[in-house]
Amino acid sequence: MIARHLMIHGRVQGVWYRGWTVATARDLALAGWVRNRMDGSVEAMLEGDADIIDRFVALAQQGPPAANVARIDVEDAPVEGMSGFAQRATA
């Protein structure tokens, strides 16, 4: 079990990116959360198997059809033992 903090940049707001993230993370059995940021980026925290998180990050480069991901910044994060995957309010 590992945790990763993601900052997703590009055209990722107003294109159903958070909804796509929730659905995809749940399909992959990842725990964590996603939210929009005031600067136009999307932030996510993921917990799960390293290979599955790597798979999610690869999928997130595309995201939903209307998105245009410029880059994803990935950092290690402490494991908090989260369960489920939620959409949070904008920060």
Backbone as a chain_set.jsonl record, in Angstrom:
{"seq": "MIARHLMIHGRVQGVWYRGWTVATARDLALAGWVRNRMDGSVEAMLEGDADIIDRFVALAQQGPPAANVARIDVEDAPVEGMSGFAQRATA", "coords": {"N": [[0.854, -1.189, 0.0], [0.632, 2.121, -0.97], [0.8, 5.739, -1.148], [-0.066, 8.502, -3.22], [0.211, 11.88, -4.214], [-1.399, 13.922, -6.498], [-1.158, 16.511, -8.894], [-2.949, 17.819, -11.392], [-2.645, 19.331, -14.463], [-3.75, 21.589, -17.04], [-6.409, 21.64, -19.448], [-8.663, 20.876, -17.435], [-10.799, 21.419, -15.862], [-14.338, 21.78, -15.793], [-14.808, 19.855, -17.642], [-15.658, 17.4, -16.863], [-13.671, 16.081, -15.442], [-13.208, 15.524, -12.691], [-15.389, 13.829, -12.09], [-14.807, 11.717, -13.832], [-12.411, 10.908, -12.669], [-13.257, 9.973, -10.128], [-14.916, 7.78, -10.91], [-13.063, 6.181, -12.333], [-11.033, 5.696, -10.412], [-12.532, 4.298, -8.493], [-13.261, 2.052, -10.026], [-10.762, 0.887, -10.245], [-10.329, 0.18, -7.661], [-9.102, 1.976, -5.903], [-8.388, 4.105, -3.108], [-9.214, 7.381, -1.811], [-9.339, 10.853, -2.793], [-10.58, 13.62, -4.839], [-10.351, 16.961, -6.113], [-11.211, 20.214, -7.425], [-8.955, 22.946, -7.971], [-8.438, 26.368, -7.14], [-6.706, 27.562, -8.937], [-7.205, 26.419, -11.376], [-6.3, 23.881, -11.767], [-6.51, 20.307, -11.074], [-6.609, 18.409, -8.148], [-5.542, 15.414, -6.61], [-5.616, 12.695, -4.288], [-4.322, 9.552, -3.845], [-4.572, 6.19, -2.719], [-3.29, 2.917, -2.6], [-2.297, -0.1, -4.34], [0.953, 0.031, -5.744], [1.356, -0.55, -8.518], [-1.244, -0.303, -9.497], [-1.828, 2.369, -8.953], [0.083, 3.536, -10.639], [-1.02, 2.716, -13.061], [-3.437, 4.147, -12.978], [-2.418, 6.801, -13.121], [-1.32, 6.768, -15.698], [-3.667, 6.454, -17.219], [-4.905, 8.815, -16.489], [-3.53, 10.734, -17.881], [-4.875, 10.996, -20.243], [-7.621, 11.181, -19.438], [-11.095, 12.261, -19.329], [-12.965, 12.559, -22.476], [-13.157, 15.381, -23.237], [-11.089, 16.626, -21.926], [-7.786, 18.102, -21.732], [-4.871, 17.254, -20.895], [-2.03, 18.747, -19.665], [0.15, 18.23, -17.962], [1.049, 16.011, -15.263], [1.835, 16.264, -11.979], [3.417, 14.222, -9.729], [3.718, 13.119, -6.448], [5.161, 11.384, -3.665], [3.238, 10.414, -0.819], [2.115, 10.336, 2.615], [0.638, 7.327, 3.803], [-2.697, 7.177, 4.733], [-4.701, 5.427, 5.308], [-7.185, 5.562, 4.018], [-10.604, 4.987, 2.94], [-12.731, 4.111, 0.247], [-13.598, 6.395, -2.464], [-13.77, 9.819, -3.003], [-15.333, 12.887, -4.116], [-14.261, 16.085, -3.497], [-14.895, 19.433, -2.229], [-14.015, 22.467, -3.992], [-10.755, 23.83, -3.545]], "CA": [[0.0, 0.0, 0.0], [1.348, 3.391, -1.05], [-0.048, 6.906, -1.41], [0.483, 9.488, -4.135], [-0.495, 13.149, -4.356], [-1.341, 14.322, -7.901], [-1.644, 17.803, -9.348], [-3.194, 17.639, -12.811], [-2.684, 20.645, -15.095], [-4.229, 21.643, -18.413], [-7.858, 21.903, -19.475], [-9.163, 19.782, -16.616], [-12.005, 21.83, -15.143], [-15.473, 21.993, -16.678], [-14.782, 18.802, -18.665], [-16.017, 16.171, -16.153], [-12.456, 15.387, -15.007], [-13.377, 14.973, -11.333], [-16.295, 12.681, -12.186], [-14.049, 10.642, -14.457], [-11.444, 10.445, -11.678], [-13.974, 9.161, -9.137], [-15.331, 6.523, -11.533], [-11.881, 5.386, -12.678], [-10.395, 5.256, -9.166], [-13.378, 3.255, -7.9], [-13.111, 0.85, -10.854], [-9.45, 0.307, -9.94], [-10.324, -0.107, -6.219], [-8.219, 2.899, -5.187], [-9.002, 4.975, -2.108], [-8.711, 8.742, -1.835], [-10.238, 11.954, -3.106], [-10.227, 14.53, -5.922], [-11.02, 18.257, -6.022], [-10.71, 21.317, -8.238], [-8.191, 23.977, -7.285], [-8.781, 27.711, -7.619], [-5.806, 27.931, -10.033], [-7.613, 25.734, -12.603], [-5.811, 22.501, -11.779], [-7.248, 19.315, -10.297], [-5.748, 17.762, -7.16], [-6.047, 14.11, -6.177], [-4.833, 11.875, -3.372], [-4.623, 8.154, -4.135], [-3.948, 5.137, -1.928], [-3.509, 1.588, -3.139], [-1.139, -0.817, -4.839], [1.79, 0.893, -6.589], [1.088, -0.821, -9.933], [-2.574, 0.217, -9.83], [-1.7, 3.833, -8.997], [0.782, 3.844, -11.893], [-2.01, 2.539, -14.134], [-4.339, 5.304, -12.921], [-1.709, 7.985, -13.613], [-1.239, 6.638, -17.154], [-5.011, 6.74, -17.742], [-5.222, 10.217, -16.193], [-2.915, 11.577, -18.907], [-5.949, 11.212, -21.216], [-8.823, 11.644, -18.743], [-12.315, 12.188, -20.136], [-12.744, 13.025, -23.85], [-13.02, 16.833, -23.419], [-9.919, 17.124, -21.203], [-6.491, 18.22, -22.404], [-3.925, 17.248, -19.775], [-0.694, 19.245, -20.016], [1.112, 17.468, -17.16], [0.629, 15.545, -13.947], [2.908, 16.243, -10.985], [3.157, 13.118, -8.804], [4.611, 13.09, -5.288], [4.864, 10.426, -2.605], [2.47, 10.974, 0.299], [1.945, 9.352, 3.69], [-0.575, 6.513, 3.765], [-3.612, 7.556, 5.81], [-5.688, 4.375, 5.514], [-8.499, 6.009, 3.525], [-11.457, 3.987, 2.298], [-13.611, 4.728, -0.725], [-13.034, 7.495, -3.238], [-14.754, 10.896, -2.927], [-15.104, 14.183, -4.742], [-14.29, 17.13, -2.465], [-15.153, 20.807, -2.67], [-12.883, 23.235, -4.519], [-9.863, 24.419, -2.529]], "C": [[0.892, 1.242, 0.0], [0.331, 4.509, -1.236], [0.694, 7.854, -2.333], [-0.427, 10.712, -4.175], [-0.298, 13.603, -5.793], [-1.855, 15.735, -8.069], [-1.736, 17.704, -10.863], [-3.435, 19.005, -13.433], [-3.14, 20.525, -16.543], [-5.686, 22.06, -18.422], [-8.53, 20.74, -18.757], [-10.338, 20.187, -15.727], [-13.101, 22.122, -16.163], [-15.547, 20.957, -17.794], [-15.077, 17.429, -18.062], [-14.792, 15.395, -15.679], [-12.611, 14.781, -13.615], [-14.288, 13.755, -11.347], [-15.612, 11.471, -12.799], [-13.059, 10.037, -13.454], [-12.102, 9.546, -10.64], [-14.326, 7.795, -9.731], [-14.136, 5.618, -11.809], [-11.193, 4.856, -11.427], [-11.224, 4.157, -8.496], [-13.28, 1.958, -8.691], [-11.803, 0.127, -10.56], [-9.281, -0.03, -8.459], [-9.284, 0.727, -5.471], [-9.024, 3.696, -4.169], [-8.448, 6.378, -2.277], [-9.769, 9.761, -2.164], [-9.704, 12.774, -4.271], [-10.973, 15.843, -5.702], [-10.415, 19.23, -7.032], [-9.906, 22.25, -7.349], [-8.548, 25.316, -7.91], [-7.9, 28.141, -8.798], [-6.127, 27.225, -11.351], [-7.115, 24.307, -12.716], [-6.781, 21.595, -11.023], [-6.24, 18.61, -9.405], [-6.373, 16.438, -6.753], [-5.072, 13.468, -5.213], [-5.288, 10.434, -3.591], [-3.899, 7.246, -3.167], [-4.295, 3.795, -2.544], [-2.198, 0.946, -3.542], [-0.364, 0.071, -5.808], [1.504, 0.687, -8.075], [-0.249, -0.241, -10.368], [-2.543, 1.745, -9.878], [-0.972, 4.258, -10.265], [-0.175, 3.716, -13.078], [-2.974, 3.718, -14.17], [-3.662, 6.542, -13.51], [-1.59, 7.937, -15.135], [-2.592, 6.954, -17.798], [-5.355, 8.216, -17.584], [-4.561, 11.181, -17.178], [-3.93, 11.898, -20.01], [-7.164, 11.828, -20.521], [-10.051, 11.495, -19.619], [-12.08, 12.828, -21.512], [-12.5, 14.526, -24.012], [-11.786, 17.416, -22.733], [-8.707, 17.217, -22.123], [-5.448, 18.371, -21.306], [-2.548, 17.681, -20.267], [0.386, 18.468, -19.267], [0.453, 17.031, -15.854], [1.866, 15.496, -13.06], [2.546, 15.192, -9.941], [4.193, 13.162, -7.688], [4.195, 11.975, -4.346], [4.114, 11.144, -1.492], [2.361, 9.91, 1.388], [0.619, 8.606, 3.53], [-1.424, 6.865, 4.98], [-4.655, 6.483, 6.101], [-7.088, 4.783, 5.087], [-9.285, 4.825, 2.965], [-12.424, 4.722, 1.379], [-12.899, 5.835, -1.479], [-14.105, 8.566, -3.375], [-14.336, 12.113, -3.738], [-15.265, 15.238, -3.655], [-14.566, 18.493, -3.095], [-13.874, 21.463, -3.143], [-12.082, 23.869, -3.395], [-9.098, 25.585, -3.127]], "O": [[1.776, 1.397, 0.842], [-0.854, 4.255, -1.456], [1.913, 7.999, -2.251], [-1.653, 10.602, -4.171], [0.835, 13.667, -6.271], [-2.858, 16.118, -7.467], [-0.724, 17.526, -11.542], [-4.312, 19.751, -12.995], [-2.941, 19.495, -17.188], [-6.148, 22.751, -17.514], [-8.917, 19.75, -19.377], [-10.818, 19.383, -14.928], [-12.837, 22.639, -17.248], [-16.262, 21.151, -18.778], [-14.781, 16.406, -18.679], [-14.86, 14.176, -15.527], [-12.192, 13.647, -13.383], [-13.997, 12.755, -10.691], [-15.805, 10.341, -12.349], [-12.887, 8.82, -13.392], [-11.574, 8.485, -10.307], [-14.059, 6.766, -9.112], [-14.195, 4.416, -11.547], [-10.81, 3.687, -11.383], [-10.664, 3.186, -7.986], [-13.221, 0.879, -8.103], [-11.741, -1.101, -10.618], [-8.212, -0.477, -8.043], [-8.661, 0.249, -4.523], [-10.217, 3.93, -4.362], [-7.356, 6.561, -2.814], [-10.947, 9.574, -1.862], [-8.54, 12.652, -4.651], [-12.085, 15.851, -5.173], [-9.262, 19.088, -7.439], [-10.135, 22.338, -6.143], [-8.919, 25.38, -9.083], [-8.306, 28.999, -9.581], [-5.412, 27.404, -12.337], [-7.469, 23.597, -13.657], [-7.745, 22.062, -10.415], [-5.147, 18.256, -9.849], [-7.587, 16.346, -6.572], [-3.861, 13.667, -5.304], [-6.479, 10.132, -3.532], [-2.743, 7.494, -2.825], [-5.43, 3.556, -2.956], [-1.123, 1.39, -3.139], [-0.967, 0.787, -6.608], [1.417, 1.664, -8.82], [-0.375, 0.257, -11.487], [-3.166, 2.348, -10.751], [-1.364, 5.236, -10.903], [-0.134, 4.532, -13.998], [-3.298, 4.233, -15.241], [-4.267, 7.255, -14.311], [-1.744, 8.964, -15.795], [-2.648, 7.647, -18.814], [-6.017, 8.8, -18.442], [-4.991, 12.328, -17.296], [-3.85, 12.954, -20.637], [-7.676, 12.862, -20.95], [-10.054, 10.693, -20.552], [-11.106, 13.557, -21.694], [-11.696, 14.913, -24.86], [-11.469, 18.587, -22.939], [-8.61, 16.525, -23.137], [-5.176, 19.479, -20.844], [-1.974, 17.066, -21.165], [1.405, 18.091, -19.846], [-0.547, 17.597, -15.41], [2.824, 14.779, -13.351], [1.478, 15.268, -9.333], [5.394, 13.233, -7.945], [3.011, 11.655, -4.24], [4.327, 12.333, -1.251], [2.5, 8.719, 1.112], [-0.396, 9.199, 3.163], [-0.94, 6.854, 6.112], [-5.422, 6.62, 7.054], [-8.07, 4.396, 5.721], [-8.716, 3.807, 2.571], [-12.879, 5.822, 1.694], [-11.753, 6.175, -1.182], [-15.22, 8.278, -3.81], [-13.155, 12.335, -4.005], [-16.287, 15.28, -2.972], [-14.484, 18.674, -4.31], [-12.778, 21.067, -2.747], [-12.64, 24.378, -2.423], [-8.296, 26.215, -2.437]]}, "num_chains": 1, "name": "protein.A"}
